[in-house]
Amino acid sequence: MYPETYEGFQIDSAESWTDFKKRELKFKPFGDYDVDVKIHACGVCGSDVHTITGGWGPKNFPLCVGHEIVGEAIRVGPKVTLIKKGQRVGVGAQIYACLDCKQCRNDNETYCRHQVDTYGGYWPGTDIVLQGGYSSHIRAHEHWVFPIPDALETNLVAPMLCAGLTAFSPLVRNGCGPGKKVGIVGLGGIGHFGVLFAKALGAETWAISRSHSKEADAKKLGADGFIATEDKDWNEPHRMTFDLIVNTANSSEGFDLGKYLSLLDVHAHWVSVGLPEGEGQEVKSHMFMENGCLIGASHLGSRKETLRMLQLAADKGIKSWVEEIPISEKGLAEAVTRMKKNDVRYRFTLTGYDKIFG
């Protein structure tokens, strides 16, 4: 008899956001297109912290978070064609969409009106709250289960399943490539992937950060240039020279949006992927009138983009900057506490799943 339960670490409330409890959890019903994954590693995402602290509002507690998952496919449904049993696979931050609407048919399933996040939401038609990757297993539709190229190390590829894709999708959708000057605002978990992927795609790549403290790191990641917004008149030498800027910043405090937008060429794009807590910035038309730049945002990415990203990382030898932390009550508390303080360069991966879950 195949088990219908598994184990995971849950948080009970925003007030106890560092107090992880190991519990038995129940799978959603197994479908014809489902894949069961035994988890080997999981990245720690800023989204996990925003969720368990209540920074993004009330959530469905108790909750097991985590959506940068790598493991082994140990069971596949009778109609599964994309994944084979025994494959090393990844699961990211989305776990469901209708796959039938206009958006889904155009490889925009991440924008489907019926899309469901990997954890925290209800499985359609049930009262089952989906649980994430701080656990022994996950069950997902094959469309959101991705084969991992052999060249990529498990603990390094895990953060690509959310942070990496969040940076990669807006780059490729907005023309990042040879002959383009691309800026990445914020050198954190998503931002360091922005630099790595923009450079790998062939663009002249600049990191834009508040201070010079990460300048050496930016250069090691491959950045061609570095701008520190603490410098006087920092934007002036670069006005109207960028073809694309991807904003990964996790805070909008002290953020002079007008100066950032002044960097963009005519009708060039400013694309935000960070989701800071709070009210955010005030946006006025005059900020982007002089260059007619366009302001937008991006959410995750499609299956097609995920597979392309993983292959690019394999082909170019792209490696995440990762610190490994063994999964446990103590390890999880350390990871989320340090993530909340931005005390990580530039991503955590939880390891040692076999020791905890057997």
KEDOVEX-265307 format. One line per field, with one value per residue (C-alpha): residue number from 1; residue in one letter; x, y, z negated. Coordinates in pm, 1 decimal. Each point is the difference from the previous one (the first is absolute). Layout:
BEGIN
i = NUM,... $
aa = A,... $
u = X,... $
v = Y,... $
w = Z,... $
END
This chain:
BEGIN
i = 1,2,3,4,5,6,7,8,9,10,11,12,13,14,15,16,17,18,19,20,21,22,23,24,25,26,27,28,29,30,31,32,33,34,35,36,37,38,39,40,41,42,43,44,45,46,47,48,49,50,51,52,53,54,55,56,57,58,59,60,61,62,63,64,65,66,67,68,69,70,71,72,73,74,75,76,77,78,79,80,81,82,83,84,85,86,87,88,89,90,91,92,93,94,95,96,97,98,99,100,101,102,103,104,105,106,107,108,109,110,111,112,113,114,115,116,117,118,119,120,121,122,123,124,125,126,127,128,129,130,131,132,133,134,135,136,137,138,139,140,141,142,143,144,145,146,147,148,149,150,151,152,153,154,155,156,157,158,159,160,161,162,163,164,165,166,167,168,169,170,171,172,173,174,175,176,177,178,179,180,181,182,183,184,185,186,187,188,189,190,191,192,193,194,195,196,197,198,199,200,201,202,203,204,205,206,207,208,209,210,211,212,213,214,215,216,217,218,219,220,221,222,223,224,225,226,227,228,229,230,231,232,233,234,235,236,237,238,239,240,241,242,243,244,245,246,247,248,249,250,251,252,253,254,255,256,257,258,259,260,261,262,263,264,265,266,267,268,269,270,271,272,273,274,275,276,277,278,279,280,281,282,283,284,285,286,287,288,289,290,291,292,293,294,295,296,297,298,299,300,301,302,303,304,305,306,307,308,309,310,311,312,313,314,315,316,317,318,319,320,321,322,323,324,325,326,327,328,329,330,331,332,333,334,335,336,337,338,339,340,341,342,343,344,345,346,347,348,349,350,351,352,353,354,355,356,357,358 $
aa = M,Y,P,E,T,Y,E,G,F,Q,I,D,S,A,E,S,W,T,D,F,K,K,R,E,L,K,F,K,P,F,G,D,Y,D,V,D,V,K,I,H,A,C,G,V,C,G,S,D,V,H,T,I,T,G,G,W,G,P,K,N,F,P,L,C,V,G,H,E,I,V,G,E,A,I,R,V,G,P,K,V,T,L,I,K,K,G,Q,R,V,G,V,G,A,Q,I,Y,A,C,L,D,C,K,Q,C,R,N,D,N,E,T,Y,C,R,H,Q,V,D,T,Y,G,G,Y,W,P,G,T,D,I,V,L,Q,G,G,Y,S,S,H,I,R,A,H,E,H,W,V,F,P,I,P,D,A,L,E,T,N,L,V,A,P,M,L,C,A,G,L,T,A,F,S,P,L,V,R,N,G,C,G,P,G,K,K,V,G,I,V,G,L,G,G,I,G,H,F,G,V,L,F,A,K,A,L,G,A,E,T,W,A,I,S,R,S,H,S,K,E,A,D,A,K,K,L,G,A,D,G,F,I,A,T,E,D,K,D,W,N,E,P,H,R,M,T,F,D,L,I,V,N,T,A,N,S,S,E,G,F,D,L,G,K,Y,L,S,L,L,D,V,H,A,H,W,V,S,V,G,L,P,E,G,E,G,Q,E,V,K,S,H,M,F,M,E,N,G,C,L,I,G,A,S,H,L,G,S,R,K,E,T,L,R,M,L,Q,L,A,A,D,K,G,I,K,S,W,V,E,E,I,P,I,S,E,K,G,L,A,E,A,V,T,R,M,K,K,N,D,V,R,Y,R,F,T,L,T,G,Y,D,K,I,F,G $
u = 0.0,150.2,14.0,-241.2,184.2,345.8,193.3,79.9,87.7,-287.7,-41.5,-318.0,-27.8,174.6,75.2,199.7,168.1,330.6,-160.2,-11.1,-193.9,60.5,-334.1,-174.4,-163.2,-259.8,42.8,-260.5,-172.9,229.4,-97.2,72.1,256.1,162.0,357.6,110.5,343.5,220.7,176.6,379.8,46.7,-201.0,101.2,-113.8,-181.9,-83.3,-360.8,18.6,93.8,-258.6,-260.2,80.3,53.9,-335.4,169.6,-220.3,-315.6,-189.3,81.7,-143.6,189.9,130.4,222.6,307.6,171.5,277.0,-20.9,351.0,-11.4,231.8,-52.0,-75.6,-320.4,-111.4,-352.3,-157.8,-363.8,-130.4,-26.8,337.9,224.7,239.2,169.2,133.5,16.5,349.1,81.8,152.6,-252.8,-83.3,-322.6,-32.4,-244.8,-305.3,-183.5,-319.9,-166.9,-289.8,226.3,-296.9,-48.0,154.2,282.3,88.5,-10.5,248.2,260.4,-126.3,-129.9,156.2,-260.4,-296.8,-297.4,-20.9,370.9,77.0,319.3,200.5,-88.9,-262.5,-295.1,-279.6,16.7,-286.2,-326.6,128.2,64.2,360.1,255.8,306.0,329.6,348.1,351.2,115.8,-129.6,80.7,-210.5,-208.5,-271.0,-32.5,-148.1,266.6,-15.9,164.4,259.2,323.6,279.9,332.1,299.7,276.3,255.9,-179.3,68.1,-311.8,82.6,97.0,-290.1,-273.9,-18.0,-34.1,-348.6,-140.5,261.1,180.6,-316.8,-130.7,311.5,23.5,-354.1,-2.5,346.3,-93.2,-345.6,147.7,277.7,305.7,284.8,303.8,8.8,-227.0,91.4,-187.1,-16.7,-82.1,-119.2,72.9,271.2,-182.0,-141.9,-183.9,242.1,307.8,-184.5,-90.2,368.8,94.7,-274.1,22.0,371.2,-56.7,-257.9,267.2,-104.8,221.8,-98.4,2.3,-80.1,-175.2,18.7,-38.3,366.3,337.1,2.7,-93.8,199.6,269.6,-267.6,-172.5,323.3,58.9,-351.7,94.2,-137.5,160.7,-77.8,-126.7,-206.7,-35.9,-303.2,164.2,236.8,-82.1,-178.3,39.5,-244.8,139.2,279.9,-245.9,-315.2,-192.8,262.9,-173.5,-216.0,-149.9,6.3,-128.9,-76.7,48.9,10.4,-183.5,-51.1,-124.9,122.9,193.4,-49.0,16.5,-192.0,35.9,379.7,-10.9,-241.5,225.5,253.0,-228.2,13.9,-313.5,-281.2,237.4,-146.7,15.7,-118.0,-53.9,17.0,50.6,-306.8,87.3,-234.7,-191.3,-158.2,285.6,99.9,-199.2,5.9,-58.2,-17.0,275.7,246.3,-9.7,-118.2,342.3,103.2,-340.0,124.5,-241.4,-56.9,-104.0,39.4,62.9,-121.4,204.1,19.4,-133.3,96.7,169.0,207.3,88.1,138.0,191.1,147.4,114.0,162.1,174.4,134.2,127.7,154.0,168.4,101.9,-209.1,13.5,-216.7,178.1,-136.4,44.6,-121.2,-192.4,-109.3,-378.2,-122.1,-194.2,321.4,126.5,-329.9,-17.2,352.7,-74.7,-317.2,142.7,309.3,-206.4,-217.1,318.0,134.3,292.8,66.0,217.8,-205.3,-225.8,-57.1,-58.0,-136.6,177.9,18.8,-356.9,80.8,128.8,-316.9,-264.8,167.6 $
v = 0.0,334.2,242.3,294.3,196.4,150.7,217.7,369.9,296.3,241.4,345.4,55.0,380.2,320.3,60.3,-325.4,28.4,-159.0,-290.1,-288.2,-315.0,-332.8,-162.3,-262.0,161.0,-120.8,3.4,141.9,-277.4,-167.9,85.6,-163.7,271.7,20.3,-69.4,-77.2,138.9,-112.9,323.2,15.9,377.6,321.9,363.7,259.9,283.0,349.3,-93.1,-262.3,267.3,254.0,-277.4,-139.8,345.7,124.1,271.8,-80.1,-23.1,-287.5,-351.4,-350.4,-118.6,-249.4,13.4,-171.5,237.8,-51.2,7.6,-48.6,-377.9,-263.3,-371.2,-333.5,-91.6,-314.9,-38.1,119.7,-0.6,-217.0,296.8,159.0,40.6,279.6,-172.7,-350.9,-179.9,27.3,333.4,286.6,279.5,345.3,167.6,376.2,254.7,-94.2,-329.6,47.1,188.7,-95.6,-63.7,81.7,378.5,247.3,77.2,-365.6,-83.6,285.4,-117.9,252.4,-256.3,195.7,270.8,-238.9,132.0,-342.0,-36.3,-146.6,51.8,-300.0,60.9,189.0,-22.5,-253.9,-279.6,71.2,-153.5,-108.2,138.8,-127.8,275.0,-69.3,-44.9,80.6,-135.5,13.8,-356.9,-355.5,-4.2,207.6,-97.1,210.2,-4.2,-98.9,343.4,152.1,-275.0,67.4,-241.7,125.6,-20.3,-228.6,283.5,192.1,-76.9,-63.1,250.8,271.9,-41.1,4.4,383.5,30.4,-152.9,328.3,272.8,-97.1,-21.5,325.7,172.6,-197.7,46.0,383.7,-1.6,-224.0,156.9,347.6,-58.3,-57.6,-104.3,113.7,372.8,84.8,181.1,-155.9,113.2,-217.5,194.9,-173.9,-261.2,-256.6,-345.4,94.3,276.9,-219.4,-228.5,307.5,80.8,-361.5,-51.2,342.8,-57.4,-356.5,130.3,230.8,343.2,273.7,-47.5,256.0,-53.2,288.4,-3.5,244.7,-7.6,-125.0,-288.4,-260.4,142.5,-268.9,-270.7,154.4,-11.5,-364.9,-81.4,146.3,355.2,237.3,304.5,106.3,297.7,93.5,218.9,143.9,195.0,363.0,40.5,-373.2,-8.7,287.5,-181.7,-275.1,191.9,-157.8,-269.9,-318.0,-220.2,-191.4,16.8,-282.8,113.2,-279.0,225.3,-134.2,345.3,330.5,206.6,306.0,-105.9,293.8,-159.5,300.0,-25.2,-370.0,57.6,275.2,-272.0,-150.5,67.8,103.1,-252.6,-228.6,-220.6,9.9,-339.0,-64.8,-351.1,75.7,21.7,232.9,13.8,321.8,256.5,31.3,302.0,287.4,-1.6,322.0,40.8,261.6,-262.8,-178.5,269.3,124.5,-338.1,-164.5,-302.6,-278.2,-134.6,-359.2,-309.1,-370.6,-310.0,-321.7,-148.8,-272.7,-365.4,77.7,276.2,-223.3,-270.2,258.5,152.9,-335.6,-91.8,339.3,-48.8,-344.9,116.3,309.2,-152.2,252.0,-59.8,154.8,150.3,-226.3,-63.1,-342.1,-49.1,-346.5,-17.3,-24.3,215.4,182.0,25.3,137.3,259.6,113.9,14.2,209.3,229.2,73.9,37.2,257.6,195.5,-40.1,-184.5,-230.1,14.8,-79.4,-298.3,-276.9,-361.6,-244.5,-336.0,-325.5,-107.2,-370.6,40.9,175.3,-181.9,-337.8 $
w = 0.0,103.9,-298.5,8.4,-267.6,-28.7,-247.3,-3.1,-218.6,-59.7,-150.7,-202.4,9.3,98.4,-367.1,-18.4,339.8,-110.4,-191.3,248.6,-94.1,173.6,82.1,209.4,303.4,250.2,376.4,233.2,202.4,254.7,356.8,334.7,85.5,-343.5,-103.3,-355.3,-82.1,-288.2,-95.1,-25.9,-40.0,-9.1,31.6,-252.3,176.6,-120.7,75.9,-275.5,-253.0,120.1,-33.8,-345.3,-156.5,128.5,202.7,298.4,-210.6,-165.9,121.4,-40.1,-306.0,-100.2,304.5,140.5,242.5,257.2,381.2,137.5,-2.1,145.7,-45.6,165.0,181.3,-182.8,140.1,323.3,102.5,286.6,240.3,-82.3,306.1,-103.3,-294.9,-55.4,-332.7,-147.8,167.6,-198.0,21.5,-129.3,-114.1,-29.7,-134.9,208.0,-7.5,199.7,284.9,224.4,304.5,222.3,-1.6,244.7,-242.5,-56.0,370.7,64.1,-255.5,-254.2,-248.3,-284.9,77.3,15.2,-198.6,-166.3,-85.1,-342.6,-198.8,-116.6,-364.1,-196.0,236.8,29.9,252.4,243.5,-111.4,-342.2,-347.7,12.4,-62.8,213.3,-186.5,128.4,16.0,-361.1,7.6,104.9,319.5,236.7,247.8,314.5,349.3,254.6,167.6,-310.3,-45.2,189.0,93.4,-137.0,239.1,-125.2,5.1,-278.1,-366.6,-210.0,-273.0,247.5,241.0,-267.2,-31.3,377.2,-20.4,-136.7,-37.2,319.1,208.8,-146.0,137.3,325.3,133.3,13.8,157.4,292.0,42.3,26.0,249.1,-218.5,225.8,199.9,68.9,-293.8,-323.1,-290.8,-361.8,-301.5,-304.3,-328.5,-46.0,-209.6,59.5,319.0,100.1,4.2,243.9,203.7,44.4,74.6,259.2,166.4,54.0,123.2,249.1,144.3,-129.9,-139.6,-362.5,-280.9,-366.2,-178.5,-378.9,-289.8,-99.0,123.1,-250.6,262.1,290.2,-17.1,-5.9,301.7,198.3,-102.4,122.0,336.4,-12.0,249.6,-212.6,-342.4,-117.2,-367.4,-66.1,-312.2,229.2,82.3,335.1,57.7,289.1,207.0,192.5,100.2,91.4,288.9,63.6,-124.0,221.9,-292.8,-378.7,-218.4,-354.7,-255.0,-309.0,-303.0,-152.0,134.6,-294.4,117.2,361.3,242.5,285.6,228.6,-1.2,82.2,288.2,137.9,85.3,265.3,373.0,191.1,-55.0,-189.7,-270.7,-379.9,-128.0,-372.0,-141.0,-371.4,-223.7,-288.9,-294.7,-65.6,229.7,248.6,206.0,134.1,379.9,191.9,377.4,10.9,-126.5,334.1,237.9,116.8,140.0,42.6,-189.9,-88.2,-352.0,-52.4,-212.2,44.7,-183.8,-1.2,352.0,225.6,25.0,332.2,-163.1,-296.0,226.7,205.6,-317.5,-136.2,330.8,22.2,-354.0,96.8,328.6,-147.2,-334.0,-195.8,-373.7,-269.3,-299.2,-268.3,-370.1,-112.6,-325.1,-122.3,-33.7,-361.8,-243.8,-87.1,357.4,128.2,-277.3,86.7,372.8,-22.2,-270.0,206.8,317.0,-176.1,-82.9,357.0,-158.6,295.0,312.0,186.6,-59.3,-255.2,97.1,-255.3,10.6,-200.0,74.5,-27.4,-354.5,-117.0,201.7,60.9 $
END
